[in-house]
Amino acid sequence: MRAKPMRRGIVVALTLVAVALGSVGAVGAAGAAAAAPYCGITWGSLPKAAETLSSAELLDVRTGQHDCYDRVVFDFQGSATGYRVAYADQVFSQGRGEPLQVAGGALLDVTLLEPASAAPAAPDLTGYRTLRDVVYGGSFEGYTTFGVGVRARLPFRVFTLAGPGGQSRVVLDVAHRWS
């Protein structure tokens, strides 16, 4: 008769261990889900650069909103290949080196390694989740500067795209959040 209470105790103990392990597994899965990158974005916020100069001329600057990020597109006549983009405390104009007044909680210093012959119109950023300002900082000896104000220091990526036709684009995407 004593075997039954002992067996019941073992069953209870094993049940408690199983429940505890199941809870740890659930917490582990929840923790892994919380650590997953926002929209699969793994870009980071360190400087990005492609150091090839180009004679392609800047035509326009435009912006767009996406589910996971806001976008700035620099359109060029010809093949644009070079850029330097990094977070900075201040962005300075080309030539004179004067500080640009850029709205936002964080500033991206965007240097395009292509010339611009005229100042593009500032895009309307009303309703954007991340972008706050895009300010033209001039062009001098083939280098063109923009200050891009964003809500906070967030992950970003930069890349080039060919087309349409003989044109090309330098694209800057800034995520809405980290995770």
C-alpha positions as CSV (number, residue, x, y, z in Angstrom):
1,M,0.0,0.0,0.0
2,R,2.9,2.3,0.6
3,A,3.9,2.1,-3.0
4,K,0.8,4.0,-4.2
5,P,1.5,7.2,-2.3
6,M,5.1,7.1,-3.4
7,R,4.1,6.5,-7.0
8,R,1.6,9.4,-6.8
9,G,4.4,11.7,-5.4
10,I,6.7,10.8,-8.3
11,V,3.9,11.5,-10.8
12,V,3.2,14.8,-9.2
13,A,6.9,15.7,-9.2
14,L,7.3,14.7,-12.8
15,T,4.2,16.7,-13.7
16,L,5.6,19.8,-12.0
17,V,9.0,19.4,-13.8
18,A,7.2,19.1,-17.1
19,V,5.1,22.2,-16.4
20,A,8.2,24.2,-15.4
21,L,10.1,23.1,-18.5
22,G,7.1,24.1,-20.7
23,S,7.1,27.5,-19.0
24,V,10.8,28.0,-19.6
25,G,10.3,27.0,-23.3
26,A,7.4,29.5,-23.6
27,V,9.4,32.3,-22.0
28,G,12.4,31.4,-24.2
29,A,10.2,31.6,-27.4
30,A,8.7,34.9,-26.3
31,G,12.2,36.3,-25.5
32,A,13.4,35.2,-29.0
33,A,10.4,36.8,-30.6
34,A,11.0,40.0,-28.7
35,A,14.6,40.1,-29.8
36,A,13.7,39.6,-33.5
37,P,14.6,42.5,-35.7
38,Y,11.8,44.9,-36.7
39,C,10.5,43.9,-40.1
40,G,13.6,41.8,-40.5
41,I,15.8,44.9,-40.7
42,T,19.4,44.3,-39.7
43,W,21.0,47.4,-41.1
44,G,22.5,49.0,-38.0
45,S,23.4,52.7,-37.6
46,L,27.1,52.8,-38.4
47,P,28.5,54.8,-41.4
48,K,28.0,53.5,-44.9
49,A,30.1,54.5,-47.9
50,A,30.8,53.7,-51.6
51,E,33.9,55.8,-52.4
52,T,33.7,56.0,-56.2
53,L,33.4,59.5,-57.7
54,S,31.0,60.1,-60.6
55,S,30.2,63.0,-62.9
56,A,26.5,62.1,-62.9
57,E,24.5,65.2,-62.1
58,L,21.8,65.4,-59.4
59,L,18.4,65.9,-60.9
60,D,15.9,65.6,-58.0
61,V,15.4,64.5,-54.5
62,R,12.2,62.8,-53.5
63,T,10.9,60.8,-50.5
64,G,8.5,57.9,-49.9
65,Q,6.9,56.1,-47.0
66,H,6.9,52.3,-46.5
67,D,5.5,50.0,-43.8
68,C,8.9,49.6,-42.1
69,Y,11.0,52.6,-43.2
70,D,11.0,56.1,-44.8
71,R,13.0,56.6,-47.9
72,V,15.0,59.4,-49.5
73,V,15.8,59.0,-53.2
74,F,18.5,61.1,-55.0
75,D,17.9,60.9,-58.8
76,F,20.9,61.4,-61.1
77,Q,21.4,61.9,-64.9
78,G,24.0,59.2,-65.5
79,S,25.5,56.5,-63.3
80,A,25.7,57.6,-59.6
81,T,28.2,55.5,-57.7
82,G,29.5,57.3,-54.6
83,Y,28.1,58.3,-51.2
84,R,29.1,58.7,-47.6
85,V,26.3,58.6,-45.0
86,A,26.7,58.8,-41.2
87,Y,25.1,60.1,-38.1
88,A,26.6,63.4,-37.1
89,D,26.2,66.1,-34.4
90,Q,26.2,68.8,-37.1
91,V,26.0,68.8,-40.9
92,F,28.0,71.5,-42.8
93,S,27.5,73.0,-46.2
94,Q,29.9,72.3,-49.1
95,G,32.4,75.1,-49.9
96,R,31.8,77.5,-47.0
97,G,31.5,74.9,-44.2
98,E,28.5,76.6,-42.6
99,P,26.3,74.6,-40.2
100,L,23.0,73.5,-41.7
101,Q,19.8,74.0,-39.8
102,V,18.2,70.5,-39.9
103,A,15.2,69.5,-37.9
104,G,15.1,66.2,-36.1
105,G,16.2,64.3,-33.1
106,A,19.2,62.9,-35.0
107,L,21.1,64.0,-38.1
108,L,22.4,62.1,-41.0
109,D,25.2,63.7,-42.9
110,V,24.7,62.6,-46.6
111,T,27.6,63.4,-49.0
112,L,27.0,62.3,-52.6
113,L,30.2,61.9,-54.7
114,E,28.4,63.5,-57.6
115,P,27.8,67.2,-58.5
116,A,24.6,69.2,-58.4
117,S,24.1,72.4,-60.5
118,A,21.0,73.6,-58.8
119,A,19.4,73.3,-55.4
120,P,16.5,70.7,-55.5
121,A,13.2,71.6,-53.9
122,A,12.8,70.4,-50.3
123,P,10.4,67.5,-50.1
124,D,7.2,67.7,-48.0
125,L,7.6,65.4,-45.1
126,T,4.2,65.9,-43.5
127,G,2.9,62.6,-41.9
128,Y,6.3,60.8,-42.1
129,R,7.0,58.5,-39.2
130,T,10.8,58.8,-39.3
131,L,12.0,61.6,-41.6
132,R,11.8,65.1,-40.3
133,D,13.8,67.2,-42.7
134,V,15.9,67.1,-45.9
135,V,18.2,70.2,-46.3
136,Y,20.4,70.8,-49.3
137,G,23.9,71.8,-48.2
138,G,25.4,72.8,-51.6
139,S,27.7,71.2,-54.1
140,F,31.4,71.9,-54.5
141,E,34.0,70.2,-56.7
142,G,31.9,67.1,-57.3
143,Y,30.7,66.7,-53.7
144,T,27.0,67.4,-52.8
145,T,25.8,67.5,-49.2
146,F,22.4,67.0,-47.6
147,G,21.4,67.1,-44.0
148,V,18.7,64.5,-43.3
149,G,16.9,64.9,-40.0
150,V,15.2,61.9,-38.5
151,R,13.2,61.2,-35.4
152,A,16.0,59.4,-33.5
153,R,19.2,57.5,-34.3
154,L,17.7,54.5,-36.1
155,P,19.0,51.8,-38.5
156,F,19.6,52.9,-42.1
157,R,20.8,51.5,-45.4
158,V,22.2,53.1,-48.5
159,F,22.4,51.6,-52.0
160,T,22.4,52.6,-55.7
161,L,20.0,51.6,-58.4
162,A,20.3,51.8,-62.2
163,G,17.6,53.3,-64.3
164,P,15.3,54.4,-65.6
165,G,17.1,54.7,-69.0
166,G,20.5,56.4,-68.5
167,Q,19.6,57.6,-65.0
168,S,20.4,56.2,-61.6
169,R,19.5,56.7,-58.0
170,V,21.2,56.7,-54.6
171,V,18.6,55.4,-52.0
172,L,18.6,56.1,-48.3
173,D,16.2,54.1,-46.1
174,V,15.7,54.8,-42.4
175,A,13.8,52.3,-40.3
176,H,10.9,53.4,-38.2
177,R,12.3,51.7,-35.1
178,W,15.0,49.2,-33.9
179,S,12.8,46.2,-32.9
